[in-house]
């Protein structure tokens, strides 16, 4: 099971707690984790990724095992700590400004 930590506004939209767990078939990647999340919480479709292109929204960041994986290939395997459930896959709303 993959643990996913969501920011408050997505928790509210999906009506879930801070963390949600999903089952991923095959290799756990950003793509397969987000597919599983959107299947478990259909109301999140289009909020994290664009409906048509499935590309990440500009103000959304992804962290795995304490590392920013936002710009890694969406199809590269996630760290073992995330796959084993020891660490969550974190989805964070980016903050801009100075």
Biopython code that builds the backbone (N, CA, C, O; Angstrom):
import numpy as np
from Bio.PDB.StructureBuilder import StructureBuilder

atoms = [
    (1, "UNK", "N", (0.836, -1.182, 0.000)),
    (1, "UNK", "CA", (0.000, 0.000, 0.000)),
    (1, "UNK", "C", (0.879, 1.243, 0.000)),
    (1, "UNK", "O", (1.873, 1.317, 0.723)),
    (2, "UNK", "N", (0.508, 2.198, -0.805)),
    (2, "UNK", "CA", (1.210, 3.472, -0.899)),
    (2, "UNK", "C", (0.437, 4.491, -0.072)),
    (2, "UNK", "O", (-0.775, 4.640, -0.230)),
    (3, "UNK", "N", (1.140, 5.185, 0.803)),
    (3, "UNK", "CA", (0.536, 6.256, 1.583)),
    (3, "UNK", "C", (0.711, 7.561, 0.816)),
    (3, "UNK", "O", (1.795, 7.848, 0.309)),
    (4, "UNK", "N", (-0.360, 8.350, 0.733)),
    (4, "UNK", "CA", (-0.315, 9.642, 0.057)),
    (4, "UNK", "C", (-0.753, 10.711, 1.046)),
    (4, "UNK", "O", (-1.844, 10.631, 1.611)),
    (5, "UNK", "N", (0.095, 11.710, 1.256)),
    (5, "UNK", "CA", (-0.232, 12.844, 2.122)),
    (5, "UNK", "C", (-0.745, 13.982, 1.246)),
    (5, "UNK", "O", (-0.067, 14.415, 0.314)),
    (6, "UNK", "N", (-1.931, 14.453, 1.550)),
    (6, "UNK", "CA", (-2.571, 15.497, 0.748)),
    (6, "UNK", "C", (-2.581, 16.834, 1.480)),
    (6, "UNK", "O", (-2.656, 16.858, 2.709)),
    (7, "UNK", "N", (-2.508, 17.952, 0.749)),
    (7, "UNK", "CA", (-2.665, 19.263, 1.386)),
    (7, "UNK", "C", (-4.119, 19.455, 1.823)),
    (7, "UNK", "O", (-5.023, 18.779, 1.331)),
    (8, "UNK", "N", (-4.324, 20.380, 2.745)),
    (8, "UNK", "CA", (-5.639, 20.569, 3.360)),
    (8, "UNK", "C", (-6.761, 20.770, 2.348)),
    (8, "UNK", "O", (-7.821, 20.158, 2.482)),
    (9, "UNK", "N", (-6.550, 21.617, 1.334)),
    (9, "UNK", "CA", (-7.641, 21.907, 0.398)),
    (9, "UNK", "C", (-8.049, 20.657, -0.396)),
    (9, "UNK", "O", (-9.222, 20.507, -0.738)),
    (10, "UNK", "N", (-7.103, 19.761, -0.692)),
    (10, "UNK", "CA", (-7.473, 18.519, -1.391)),
    (10, "UNK", "C", (-8.118, 17.528, -0.437)),
    (10, "UNK", "O", (-8.972, 16.744, -0.851)),
    (11, "UNK", "N", (-7.726, 17.546, 0.835)),
    (11, "UNK", "CA", (-8.388, 16.707, 1.835)),
    (11, "UNK", "C", (-9.868, 17.085, 1.930)),
    (11, "UNK", "O", (-10.747, 16.225, 1.977)),
    (12, "UNK", "N", (-10.110, 18.382, 1.955)),
    (12, "UNK", "CA", (-11.477, 18.879, 2.058)),
    (12, "UNK", "C", (-12.288, 18.499, 0.815)),
    (12, "UNK", "O", (-13.425, 18.041, 0.928)),
    (13, "UNK", "N", (-11.713, 18.685, -0.343)),
    (13, "UNK", "CA", (-12.401, 18.356, -1.589)),
    (13, "UNK", "C", (-12.729, 16.861, -1.679)),
    (13, "UNK", "O", (-13.824, 16.486, -2.100)),
    (14, "UNK", "N", (-11.780, 16.015, -1.283)),
    (14, "UNK", "CA", (-11.962, 14.562, -1.382)),
    (14, "UNK", "C", (-12.693, 13.979, -0.171)),
    (14, "UNK", "O", (-13.101, 12.817, -0.179)),
    (15, "UNK", "N", (-12.853, 14.805, 0.874)),
    (15, "UNK", "CA", (-13.482, 14.355, 2.118)),
    (15, "UNK", "C", (-12.729, 13.167, 2.718)),
    (15, "UNK", "O", (-13.312, 12.135, 3.049)),
    (16, "UNK", "N", (-11.411, 13.350, 2.846)),
    (16, "UNK", "CA", (-10.553, 12.314, 3.427)),
    (16, "UNK", "C", (-9.666, 12.949, 4.490)),
    (16, "UNK", "O", (-9.606, 14.172, 4.618)),
    (17, "UNK", "N", (-8.976, 12.098, 5.251)),
    (17, "UNK", "CA", (-8.014, 12.575, 6.239)),
    (17, "UNK", "C", (-6.736, 13.016, 5.542)),
    (17, "UNK", "O", (-6.645, 12.990, 4.314)),
    (18, "UNK", "N", (-5.762, 13.417, 6.328)),
    (18, "UNK", "CA", (-4.484, 13.916, 5.806)),
    (18, "UNK", "C", (-3.798, 12.905, 4.910)),
    (18, "UNK", "O", (-3.183, 13.274, 3.910)),
    (19, "UNK", "N", (-3.900, 11.627, 5.262)),
    (19, "UNK", "CA", (-3.291, 10.577, 4.445)),
    (19, "UNK", "C", (-4.349, 9.618, 3.931)),
    (19, "UNK", "O", (-5.342, 9.328, 4.598)),
    (20, "UNK", "N", (-4.103, 9.140, 2.733)),
    (20, "UNK", "CA", (-4.957, 8.126, 2.126)),
    (20, "UNK", "C", (-4.025, 7.027, 1.617)),
    (20, "UNK", "O", (-2.903, 7.319, 1.205)),
    (21, "UNK", "N", (-4.460, 5.797, 1.636)),
    (21, "UNK", "CA", (-3.640, 4.703, 1.117)),
    (21, "UNK", "C", (-4.289, 4.164, -0.150)),
    (21, "UNK", "O", (-5.512, 4.082, -0.261)),
    (22, "UNK", "N", (-3.442, 3.801, -1.096)),
    (22, "UNK", "CA", (-3.919, 3.237, -2.359)),
    (22, "UNK", "C", (-3.071, 2.022, -2.705)),
    (22, "UNK", "O", (-1.917, 1.915, -2.290)),
    (23, "UNK", "N", (-3.648, 1.125, -3.457)),
    (23, "UNK", "CA", (-2.946, -0.049, -3.953)),
    (23, "UNK", "C", (-2.537, 0.223, -5.392)),
    (23, "UNK", "O", (-3.349, 0.670, -6.202)),
    (24, "UNK", "N", (-1.280, -0.048, -5.707)),
    (24, "UNK", "CA", (-0.762, 0.186, -7.050)),
    (24, "UNK", "C", (-0.379, -1.148, -7.672)),
    (24, "UNK", "O", (0.318, -1.950, -7.051)),
    (25, "UNK", "N", (-0.827, -1.383, -8.881)),
    (25, "UNK", "CA", (-0.465, -2.586, -9.622)),
    (25, "UNK", "C", (0.865, -2.348, -10.323)),
    (25, "UNK", "O", (1.043, -1.314, -10.965)),
    (26, "UNK", "N", (1.793, -3.276, -10.213)),
    (26, "UNK", "CA", (3.077, -3.153, -10.900)),
    (26, "UNK", "C", (3.999, -2.175, -10.193)),
    (26, "UNK", "O", (3.959, -2.042, -8.970)),
    (27, "UNK", "N", (4.820, -1.497, -10.965)),
    (27, "UNK", "CA", (5.819, -0.568, -10.431)),
    (27, "UNK", "C", (5.129, 0.713, -9.954)),
    (27, "UNK", "O", (4.272, 1.269, -10.640)),
    (28, "UNK", "N", (5.524, 1.162, -8.768)),
    (28, "UNK", "CA", (4.972, 2.407, -8.226)),
    (28, "UNK", "C", (5.738, 3.590, -8.813)),
    (28, "UNK", "O", (6.929, 3.763, -8.558)),
    (29, "UNK", "N", (5.039, 4.394, -9.598)),
    (29, "UNK", "CA", (5.593, 5.603, -10.195)),
    (29, "UNK", "C", (4.641, 6.754, -9.873)),
    (29, "UNK", "O", (3.551, 6.533, -9.345)),
    (30, "UNK", "N", (5.054, 7.979, -10.189)),
    (30, "UNK", "CA", (4.138, 9.105, -9.998)),
    (30, "UNK", "C", (2.831, 8.852, -10.757)),
    (30, "UNK", "O", (1.743, 9.097, -10.235)),
    (31, "UNK", "N", (2.949, 8.368, -11.976)),
    (31, "UNK", "CA", (1.768, 8.131, -12.812)),
    (31, "UNK", "C", (0.844, 7.091, -12.205)),
    (31, "UNK", "O", (-0.361, 7.323, -12.112)),
    (32, "UNK", "N", (1.386, 5.941, -11.784)),
    (32, "UNK", "CA", (0.522, 4.875, -11.253)),
    (32, "UNK", "C", (-0.071, 5.260, -9.906)),
    (32, "UNK", "O", (-1.201, 4.885, -9.596)),
    (33, "UNK", "N", (0.686, 6.010, -9.099)),
    (33, "UNK", "CA", (0.162, 6.461, -7.808)),
    (33, "UNK", "C", (-0.970, 7.462, -8.018)),
    (33, "UNK", "O", (-2.007, 7.367, -7.362)),
    (34, "UNK", "N", (-0.784, 8.415, -8.919)),
    (34, "UNK", "CA", (-1.839, 9.403, -9.176)),
    (34, "UNK", "C", (-3.059, 8.758, -9.840)),
    (34, "UNK", "O", (-4.192, 9.156, -9.567)),
    (35, "UNK", "N", (-2.840, 7.770, -10.706)),
    (35, "UNK", "CA", (-3.965, 7.024, -11.294)),
    (35, "UNK", "C", (-4.783, 6.352, -10.195)),
    (35, "UNK", "O", (-6.012, 6.421, -10.197)),
    (36, "UNK", "N", (-4.092, 5.700, -9.255)),
    (36, "UNK", "CA", (-4.775, 5.008, -8.153)),
    (36, "UNK", "C", (-5.498, 6.003, -7.249)),
    (36, "UNK", "O", (-6.605, 5.728, -6.787)),
    (37, "UNK", "N", (-4.878, 7.157, -6.994)),
    (37, "UNK", "CA", (-5.515, 8.186, -6.170)),
    (37, "UNK", "C", (-6.784, 8.699, -6.835)),
    (37, "UNK", "O", (-7.818, 8.826, -6.179)),
    (38, "UNK", "N", (-6.717, 8.993, -8.120)),
    (38, "UNK", "CA", (-7.890, 9.505, -8.833)),
    (38, "UNK", "C", (-8.982, 8.450, -8.957)),
    (38, "UNK", "O", (-10.163, 8.788, -9.037)),
    (39, "UNK", "N", (-8.602, 7.182, -8.974)),
    (39, "UNK", "CA", (-9.602, 6.110, -8.991)),
    (39, "UNK", "C", (-10.297, 6.016, -7.629)),
    (39, "UNK", "O", (-11.511, 5.824, -7.554)),
    (40, "UNK", "N", (-9.507, 6.154, -6.544)),
    (40, "UNK", "CA", (-10.070, 6.087, -5.196)),
    (40, "UNK", "C", (-10.875, 7.342, -4.851)),
    (40, "UNK", "O", (-11.869, 7.266, -4.128)),
    (41, "UNK", "N", (-10.444, 8.494, -5.369)),
    (41, "UNK", "CA", (-11.101, 9.777, -5.085)),
    (41, "UNK", "C", (-11.377, 10.502, -6.395)),
    (41, "UNK", "O", (-10.631, 11.410, -6.764)),
    (42, "UNK", "N", (-12.438, 10.118, -7.107)),
    (42, "UNK", "CA", (-12.717, 10.713, -8.423)),
    (42, "UNK", "C", (-12.864, 12.233, -8.403)),
    (42, "UNK", "O", (-12.642, 12.891, -9.420)),
    (43, "UNK", "N", (-13.234, 12.793, -7.253)),
    (43, "UNK", "CA", (-13.394, 14.244, -7.184)),
    (43, "UNK", "C", (-12.070, 14.994, -7.309)),
    (43, "UNK", "O", (-12.066, 16.213, -7.478)),
    (44, "UNK", "N", (-10.935, 14.272, -7.227)),
    (44, "UNK", "CA", (-9.624, 14.905, -7.392)),
    (44, "UNK", "C", (-9.153, 14.927, -8.841)),
    (44, "UNK", "O", (-8.128, 15.537, -9.144)),
    (45, "UNK", "N", (-9.881, 14.274, -9.736)),
    (45, "UNK", "CA", (-9.490, 14.286, -11.151)),
    (45, "UNK", "C", (-9.472, 15.714, -11.671)),
    (45, "UNK", "O", (-10.440, 16.457, -11.508)),
    (46, "UNK", "N", (-8.382, 16.085, -12.287)),
    (46, "UNK", "CA", (-8.249, 17.423, -12.837)),
    (46, "UNK", "C", (-7.692, 18.444, -11.871)),
    (46, "UNK", "O", (-7.381, 19.563, -12.279)),
    (47, "UNK", "N", (-7.555, 18.092, -10.594)),
    (47, "UNK", "CA", (-7.018, 19.053, -9.634)),
    (47, "UNK", "C", (-5.501, 18.962, -9.524)),
    (47, "UNK", "O", (-4.832, 19.980, -9.347)),
    (48, "UNK", "N", (-4.957, 17.766, -9.626)),
    (48, "UNK", "CA", (-3.518, 17.550, -9.514)),
    (48, "UNK", "C", (-2.878, 17.505, -10.898)),
    (48, "UNK", "O", (-1.774, 18.008, -11.108)),
    (49, "UNK", "N", (-3.598, 16.891, -11.837)),
    (49, "UNK", "CA", (-3.127, 16.781, -13.229)),
    (49, "UNK", "C", (-4.219, 17.266, -14.166)),
    (49, "UNK", "O", (-5.407, 17.188, -13.850)),
    (50, "UNK", "N", (-3.805, 17.766, -15.320)),
    (50, "UNK", "CA", (-4.747, 18.197, -16.349)),
    (50, "UNK", "C", (-5.557, 16.995, -16.833)),
    (50, "UNK", "O", (-5.012, 15.901, -16.982)),
    (51, "UNK", "N", (-6.854, 17.192, -17.079)),
    (51, "UNK", "CA", (-7.730, 16.108, -17.549)),
    (51, "UNK", "C", (-7.228, 15.461, -18.833)),
    (51, "UNK", "O", (-7.177, 14.235, -18.941)),
    (52, "UNK", "N", (-6.864, 16.278, -19.791)),
    (52, "UNK", "CA", (-6.532, 15.764, -21.124)),
    (52, "UNK", "C", (-5.092, 15.270, -21.242)),
    (52, "UNK", "O", (-4.851, 14.165, -21.728)),
    (53, "UNK", "N", (-4.147, 16.078, -20.803)),
    (53, "UNK", "CA", (-2.736, 15.735, -21.002)),
    (53, "UNK", "C", (-2.161, 14.883, -19.872)),
    (53, "UNK", "O", (-1.123, 14.242, -20.041)),
    (54, "UNK", "N", (-2.831, 14.877, -18.727)),
    (54, "UNK", "CA", (-2.365, 14.198, -17.510)),
    (54, "UNK", "C", (-1.038, 14.750, -17.002)),
    (54, "UNK", "O", (-0.323, 14.073, -16.262)),
    (55, "UNK", "N", (-0.704, 15.989, -17.399)),
    (55, "UNK", "CA", (0.497, 16.645, -16.891)),
    (55, "UNK", "C", (0.181, 17.326, -15.562)),
    (55, "UNK", "O", (-0.941, 17.778, -15.330)),
    (56, "UNK", "N", (1.173, 17.388, -14.713)),
    (56, "UNK", "CA", (1.054, 18.007, -13.407)),
    (56, "UNK", "C", (0.640, 19.468, -13.543)),
    (56, "UNK", "O", (1.110, 20.175, -14.435)),
    (57, "UNK", "N", (-0.239, 19.910, -12.657)),
    (57, "UNK", "CA", (-0.620, 21.325, -12.616)),
    (57, "UNK", "C", (0.587, 22.146, -12.162)),
    (57, "UNK", "O", (1.387, 21.660, -11.362)),
    (58, "UNK", "N", (0.736, 23.377, -12.653)),
    (58, "UNK", "CA", (1.940, 24.171, -12.372)),
    (58, "UNK", "C", (2.233, 24.415, -10.894)),
    (58, "UNK", "O", (3.404, 24.452, -10.516)),
    (59, "UNK", "N", (1.252, 24.577, -10.067)),
    (59, "UNK", "CA", (1.480, 24.923, -8.654)),
    (59, "UNK", "C", (1.476, 23.706, -7.725)),
    (59, "UNK", "O", (1.304, 23.856, -6.516)),
    (60, "UNK", "N", (1.661, 22.520, -8.269)),
    (60, "UNK", "CA", (1.660, 21.300, -7.473)),
    (60, "UNK", "C", (3.053, 20.687, -7.482)),
    (60, "UNK", "O", (3.698, 20.607, -8.528)),
    (61, "UNK", "N", (3.518, 20.249, -6.296)),
    (61, "UNK", "CA", (4.839, 19.626, -6.159)),
    (61, "UNK", "C", (4.661, 18.231, -5.563)),
    (61, "UNK", "O", (3.696, 17.976, -4.842)),
    (62, "UNK", "N", (5.601, 17.329, -5.869)),
    (62, "UNK", "CA", (5.587, 15.966, -5.353)),
    (62, "UNK", "C", (6.882, 15.697, -4.598)),
    (62, "UNK", "O", (7.965, 16.066, -5.054)),
    (63, "UNK", "N", (6.765, 15.052, -3.439)),
    (63, "UNK", "CA", (7.922, 14.688, -2.627)),
    (63, "UNK", "C", (7.835, 13.212, -2.268)),
    (63, "UNK", "O", (6.769, 12.706, -1.916)),
    (64, "UNK", "N", (8.973, 12.527, -2.361)),
    (64, "UNK", "CA", (9.056, 11.116, -2.012)),
    (64, "UNK", "C", (10.317, 10.893, -1.199)),
    (64, "UNK", "O", (11.417, 11.203, -1.656)),
    (65, "UNK", "N", (10.166, 10.363, -0.006)),
    (65, "UNK", "CA", (11.294, 10.075, 0.883)),
    (65, "UNK", "C", (12.140, 11.321, 1.119)),
    (65, "UNK", "O", (13.370, 11.255, 1.110)),
    (66, "UNK", "N", (11.476, 12.459, 1.330)),
    (66, "UNK", "CA", (12.161, 13.701, 1.634)),
    (66, "UNK", "C", (12.814, 14.395, 0.448)),
    (66, "UNK", "O", (13.518, 15.390, 0.624)),
    (67, "UNK", "N", (12.591, 13.886, -0.751)),
    (67, "UNK", "CA", (13.215, 14.441, -1.948)),
    (67, "UNK", "C", (12.138, 14.987, -2.888)),
    (67, "UNK", "O", (11.089, 14.370, -3.074)),
    (68, "UNK", "N", (12.411, 16.146, -3.473)),
    (68, "UNK", "CA", (11.497, 16.716, -4.457)),
    (68, "UNK", "C", (11.621, 15.913, -5.755)),
    (68, "UNK", "O", (12.673, 15.922, -6.394)),
    (69, "UNK", "N", (10.554, 15.225, -6.139)),
    (69, "UNK", "CA", (10.563, 14.410, -7.363)),
    (69, "UNK", "C", (9.659, 15.005, -8.436)),
    (69, "UNK", "O", (9.313, 14.342, -9.414)),
    (70, "UNK", "N", (9.283, 16.264, -8.236)),
    (70, "UNK", "CA", (8.358, 16.934, -9.145)),
    (70, "UNK", "C", (8.817, 16.876, -10.595)),
    (70, "UNK", "O", (8.016, 16.604, -11.490)),
    (71, "UNK", "N", (10.097, 17.129, -10.833)),
    (71, "UNK", "CA", (10.591, 17.204, -12.204)),
    (71, "UNK", "C", (11.246, 15.910, -12.678)),
    (71, "UNK", "O", (11.791, 15.859, -13.781)),
    (72, "UNK", "N", (11.196, 14.859, -11.850)),
    (72, "UNK", "CA", (11.656, 13.543, -12.307)),
    (72, "UNK", "C", (10.658, 13.018, -13.330)),
    (72, "UNK", "O", (9.529, 13.501, -13.407)),
    (73, "UNK", "N", (11.070, 12.040, -14.103)),
    (73, "UNK", "CA", (10.149, 11.432, -15.061)),
    (73, "UNK", "C", (8.957, 10.846, -14.310)),
    (73, "UNK", "O", (9.147, 10.148, -13.314)),
    (74, "UNK", "N", (7.728, 11.116, -14.767)),
    (74, "UNK", "CA", (6.555, 10.576, -14.085)),
    (74, "UNK", "C", (6.493, 9.047, -14.128)),
    (74, "UNK", "O", (5.721, 8.432, -13.392)),
    (75, "UNK", "N", (7.299, 8.444, -14.984)),
    (75, "UNK", "CA", (7.285, 6.994, -15.109)),
    (75, "UNK", "C", (8.491, 6.318, -14.471)),
    (75, "UNK", "O", (8.694, 5.118, -14.657)),
    (76, "UNK", "N", (9.305, 7.076, -13.713)),
    (76, "UNK", "CA", (10.429, 6.453, -13.008)),
    (76, "UNK", "C", (9.932, 5.930, -11.660)),
    (76, "UNK", "O", (9.026, 6.497, -11.050)),
    (77, "UNK", "N", (10.545, 4.843, -11.216)),
    (77, "UNK", "CA", (10.122, 4.187, -9.973)),
    (77, "UNK", "C", (10.332, 5.106, -8.774)),
    (77, "UNK", "O", (11.312, 5.847, -8.708)),
    (78, "UNK", "N", (9.399, 5.045, -7.832)),
    (78, "UNK", "CA", (9.510, 5.821, -6.605)),
    (78, "UNK", "C", (10.453, 5.106, -5.634)),
    (78, "UNK", "O", (10.666, 3.901, -5.761)),
    (79, "UNK", "N", (11.022, 5.835, -4.663)),
    (79, "UNK", "CA", (11.938, 5.229, -3.700)),
    (79, "UNK", "C", (11.287, 4.086, -2.913)),
    (79, "UNK", "O", (10.073, 4.069, -2.709)),
    (80, "UNK", "N", (12.115, 3.137, -2.478)),
    (80, "UNK", "CA", (11.618, 1.973, -1.749)),
    (80, "UNK", "C", (10.877, 2.352, -0.470)),
    (80, "UNK", "O", (9.927, 1.670, -0.086)),
    (81, "UNK", "N", (11.297, 3.431, 0.197)),
    (81, "UNK", "CA", (10.625, 3.863, 1.425)),
    (81, "UNK", "C", (9.158, 4.212, 1.162)),
    (81, "UNK", "O", (8.308, 3.988, 2.024)),
    (82, "UNK", "N", (8.860, 4.746, 0.003)),
    (82, "UNK", "CA", (7.477, 5.076, -0.368)),
    (82, "UNK", "C", (6.730, 3.805, -0.753)),
    (82, "UNK", "O", (5.583, 3.611, -0.348)),
    (83, "UNK", "N", (7.367, 2.950, -1.524)),
    (83, "UNK", "CA", (6.739, 1.697, -1.973)),
    (83, "UNK", "C", (6.386, 0.809, -0.785)),
    (83, "UNK", "O", (5.334, 0.168, -0.780)),
    (84, "UNK", "N", (7.260, 0.766, 0.225)),
    (84, "UNK", "CA", (7.028, -0.086, 1.399)),
    (84, "UNK", "C", (6.011, 0.510, 2.362)),
    (84, "UNK", "O", (5.522, -0.185, 3.253)),
    (85, "UNK", "N", (5.688, 1.783, 2.195)),
    (85, "UNK", "CA", (4.740, 2.442, 3.084)),
    (85, "UNK", "C", (5.396, 3.107, 4.282)),
    (85, "UNK", "O", (4.705, 3.680, 5.125)),
    (86, "UNK", "N", (6.736, 3.039, 4.373)),
    (86, "UNK", "CA", (7.447, 3.677, 5.485)),
    (86, "UNK", "C", (7.331, 5.200, 5.415)),
    (86, "UNK", "O", (7.240, 5.865, 6.447)),
    (87, "UNK", "N", (7.336, 5.743, 4.216)),
    (87, "UNK", "CA", (7.210, 7.183, 3.993)),
    (87, "UNK", "C", (6.055, 7.449, 3.038)),
    (87, "UNK", "O", (5.811, 6.649, 2.134)),
    (88, "UNK", "N", (5.335, 8.561, 3.219)),
    (88, "UNK", "CA", (4.258, 8.880, 2.274)),
    (88, "UNK", "C", (4.774, 9.553, 1.007)),
    (88, "UNK", "O", (5.850, 10.150, 0.998)),
    (89, "UNK", "N", (3.999, 9.446, -0.045)),
    (89, "UNK", "CA", (4.186, 10.244, -1.259)),
    (89, "UNK", "C", (3.433, 11.528, -0.966)),
    (89, "UNK", "O", (2.217, 11.506, -0.779)),
    (90, "UNK", "N", (4.141, 12.642, -0.925)),
    (90, "UNK", "CA", (3.523, 13.912, -0.530)),
    (90, "UNK", "C", (3.166, 14.759, -1.750)),
    (90, "UNK", "O", (3.967, 14.941, -2.667)),
    (91, "UNK", "N", (1.947, 15.263, -1.728)),
    (91, "UNK", "CA", (1.486, 16.197, -2.750)),
    (91, "UNK", "C", (1.335, 17.541, -2.029)),
    (91, "UNK", "O", (0.614, 17.647, -1.037)),
    (92, "UNK", "N", (2.024, 18.560, -2.541)),
    (92, "UNK", "CA", (2.078, 19.846, -1.869)),
    (92, "UNK", "C", (1.706, 20.955, -2.854)),
    (92, "UNK", "O", (2.149, 20.953, -4.003)),
    (93, "UNK", "N", (0.899, 21.887, -2.396)),
    (93, "UNK", "CA", (0.602, 23.070, -3.191)),
    (93, "UNK", "C", (1.778, 24.027, -3.097)),
    (93, "UNK", "O", (2.184, 24.394, -1.994)),
    (94, "UNK", "N", (2.332, 24.438, -4.229)),
    (94, "UNK", "CA", (3.493, 25.331, -4.241)),
    (94, "UNK", "C", (3.105, 26.708, -3.715)),
    (94, "UNK", "O", (1.979, 27.170, -3.900)),
    (95, "UNK", "N", (4.052, 27.341, -3.065)),
    (95, "UNK", "CA", (3.836, 28.679, -2.520)),
    (95, "UNK", "C", (4.738, 29.629, -3.288)),
    (95, "UNK", "O", (5.938, 29.392, -3.423)),
    (96, "UNK", "N", (4.148, 30.705, -3.790)),
    (96, "UNK", "CA", (4.960, 31.689, -4.513)),
    (96, "UNK", "C", (4.983, 32.997, -3.742)),
    (96, "UNK", "O", (4.175, 33.218, -2.840)),
    (97, "UNK", "N", (5.881, 33.822, -4.093)),
    (97, "UNK", "CA", (5.989, 35.119, -3.440)),
    (97, "UNK", "C", (7.371, 35.294, -2.854)),
    (97, "UNK", "O", (8.238, 34.441, -3.042)),
    (98, "UNK", "N", (7.581, 36.348, -2.174)),
    (98, "UNK", "CA", (8.920, 36.592, -1.641)),
    (98, "UNK", "C", (8.935, 37.147, -0.273)),
    (98, "UNK", "O", (10.006, 37.394, 0.281)),
]
sb = StructureBuilder()
sb.init_structure("model")
sb.init_model(0)
sb.init_chain("A")
sb.init_seg("    ")
for serial, (resi, resn, name, xyz) in enumerate(atoms, 1):
    if name == "N":
        sb.init_residue(resn, " ", resi, " ")
    sb.init_atom(name, np.array(xyz, "f"), 0.0, 1.0, " ", f" {name:<3s}", serial, name[0])
structure = sb.get_structure()
